[in-house]
Amino acid sequence: MAKMLKCAGDNDIVTIKAADGDDCVNIMFENFGKDSFLSYLLALVGL
């Protein structure tokens, strides 16, 4: 997850979403100045 967050630029908006009971987290990077959008789905590992 740390490697993904290093992708964020100074003007990026980072949104992290997770729902109760889901086994994944959605991480979105948005930059309206460059009109770009990236979305990653990260699977969670249970212990």
Backbone as a chain_set.jsonl record, in Angstrom:
{"seq": "MAKMLKCAGDNDIVTIKAADGDDCVNIMFENFGKDSFLSYLLALVGL", "coords": {"N": [[0.827, -1.19, 0.0], [1.993, 1.212, 0.683], [3.71, 1.709, -1.466], [1.882, 2.271, -3.483], [0.725, 4.644, -2.525], [2.858, 6.353, -2.764], [2.738, 7.045, -5.378], [1.106, 9.209, -5.593], [0.767, 12.595, -6.474], [1.627, 16.065, -5.706], [-0.663, 17.599, -6.16], [-2.71, 15.805, -6.224], [-5.764, 14.121, -5.39], [-6.469, 11.776, -3.01], [-8.46, 9.015, -2.464], [-9.707, 6.64, -0.28], [-11.578, 3.772, -0.095], [-13.651, 1.504, 1.65], [-15.869, -1.125, 2.391], [-17.984, -2.472, 4.953], [-17.429, -5.829, 5.655], [-16.365, -6.371, 3.138], [-13.656, -7.766, 1.224], [-11.683, -6.228, 0.137], [-10.014, -3.123, -0.716], [-10.579, -0.004, -2.179], [-8.577, 2.233, -3.861], [-8.257, 5.473, -4.967], [-6.863, 7.828, -7.196], [-6.966, 11.163, -8.071], [-6.529, 13.834, -10.314], [-7.419, 16.845, -11.136], [-6.333, 18.967, -12.546], [-4.639, 17.82, -14.444], [-6.446, 16.229, -15.584], [-6.689, 13.474, -14.924], [-7.187, 10.085, -13.763], [-6.819, 7.426, -11.584], [-7.365, 4.121, -10.468], [-7.133, 1.678, -7.996], [-7.544, -1.658, -6.872], [-7.228, -3.222, -3.927], [-6.61, -6.234, -2.45], [-7.486, -7.524, 0.704], [-5.743, -9.243, 3.291], [-6.552, -11.796, 5.419], [-5.907, -12.683, 8.816]], "CA": [[0.0, 0.0, 0.0], [2.89, 2.372, 0.733], [4.199, 1.953, -2.826], [0.8, 2.913, -4.225], [0.543, 6.013, -2.052], [3.969, 7.161, -3.276], [2.366, 7.471, -6.739], [0.321, 10.442, -5.505], [1.482, 13.845, -6.658], [1.296, 17.15, -4.775], [-2.0, 18.127, -6.427], [-3.645, 14.687, -6.345], [-6.72, 13.812, -4.329], [-6.449, 10.336, -2.767], [-9.662, 8.541, -1.788], [-9.627, 5.231, 0.089], [-12.924, 3.313, 0.248], [-13.839, 0.114, 2.053], [-17.193, -1.372, 2.947], [-18.026, -3.522, 5.958], [-17.574, -7.171, 5.12], [-15.624, -6.553, 1.89], [-12.291, -8.257, 1.369], [-10.811, -5.394, -0.679], [-10.027, -1.677, -0.516], [-10.446, 0.725, -3.43], [-7.763, 3.435, -3.704], [-8.406, 6.278, -6.173], [-6.051, 9.029, -7.34], [-7.574, 12.089, -9.028], [-5.855, 15.097, -10.531], [-8.29, 17.576, -12.051], [-5.508, 19.828, -13.389], [-4.149, 16.999, -15.551], [-7.6, 15.444, -16.036], [-6.318, 12.064, -14.834], [-7.857, 9.31, -12.733], [-6.33, 6.056, -11.439], [-8.08, 3.387, -9.436], [-6.535, 0.39, -7.66], [-8.296, -2.498, -5.977], [-6.248, -3.922, -3.102], [-7.223, -7.326, -1.689], [-7.045, -7.614, 2.087], [-5.337, -10.577, 3.713], [-7.004, -12.084, 6.776], [-4.962, -13.438, 9.656]], "C": [[0.872, 1.255, 0.0], [3.42, 2.71, -0.66], [3.14, 2.649, -3.668], [0.65, 4.371, -3.815], [1.684, 6.923, -2.488], [3.699, 7.654, -4.692], [1.639, 8.811, -6.736], [1.224, 11.658, -5.661], [1.008, 14.895, -5.662], [-0.142, 17.641, -4.945], [-3.055, 17.034, -6.561], [-4.569, 14.604, -5.131], [-6.741, 12.297, -4.205], [-7.68, 9.973, -1.954], [-9.503, 7.051, -1.531], [-11.012, 4.806, 0.569], [-12.899, 1.836, 0.62], [-15.226, -0.009, 2.66], [-17.093, -2.485, 3.985], [-18.239, -4.872, 5.29], [-16.863, -7.411, 3.807], [-14.222, -7.064, 2.182], [-11.313, -7.477, 0.496], [-11.01, -3.912, -0.338], [-9.808, -1.027, -1.875], [-9.692, 2.021, -3.158], [-7.809, 4.197, -5.026], [-7.526, 7.527, -6.101], [-6.694, 9.895, -8.405], [-6.736, 13.358, -9.098], [-6.656, 15.851, -11.585], [-7.505, 18.509, -12.964], [-4.984, 19.094, -14.609], [-5.249, 16.141, -16.152], [-7.274, 13.947, -16.042], [-6.988, 11.405, -13.635], [-7.275, 7.904, -12.745], [-7.09, 5.396, -10.309], [-7.412, 2.03, -9.252], [-7.449, -0.351, -6.701], [-7.294, -3.374, -5.238], [-6.965, -4.971, -2.265], [-6.622, -7.354, -0.288], [-6.731, -9.064, 2.437], [-5.771, -10.768, 5.154], [-5.972, -12.899, 7.524], [-5.675, -14.494, 10.45]], "O": [[0.515, 2.255, -0.624], [3.563, 3.887, -0.993], [3.461, 3.52, -4.477], [0.468, 5.239, -4.668], [1.504, 8.137, -2.576], [4.359, 8.582, -5.159], [1.565, 9.477, -7.768], [2.297, 11.74, -5.063], [0.099, 14.646, -4.87], [-0.771, 18.056, -3.972], [-4.181, 17.313, -6.972], [-4.202, 14.965, -4.012], [-7.002, 11.601, -5.186], [-7.924, 10.543, -0.89], [-9.201, 6.286, -2.447], [-11.561, 5.386, 1.506], [-12.217, 1.03, -0.013], [-15.696, 0.892, 3.356], [-16.213, -3.341, 3.899], [-19.131, -5.028, 4.456], [-16.758, -8.562, 3.383], [-13.672, -6.823, 3.256], [-10.245, -7.982, 0.15], [-12.02, -3.513, 0.241], [-8.943, -1.457, -2.637], [-10.113, 2.821, -2.323], [-7.454, 3.659, -6.075], [-7.46, 8.193, -5.068], [-6.944, 9.431, -9.518], [-6.293, 13.885, -8.078], [-6.585, 15.542, -12.774], [-7.97, 18.816, -14.061], [-4.891, 19.673, -15.691], [-5.018, 15.409, -17.115], [-7.538, 13.244, -17.017], [-7.311, 12.054, -12.64], [-7.237, 7.256, -13.791], [-7.419, 6.037, -9.311], [-7.155, 1.318, -10.223], [-8.058, 0.256, -5.819], [-6.591, -4.175, -5.854], [-7.833, -4.636, -1.46], [-5.41, -7.225, -0.115], [-7.373, -9.99, 1.941], [-5.396, -9.981, 6.023], [-5.251, -13.705, 6.935], [-5.043, -15.227, 11.211]]}, "num_chains": 1, "name": "protein.A"}
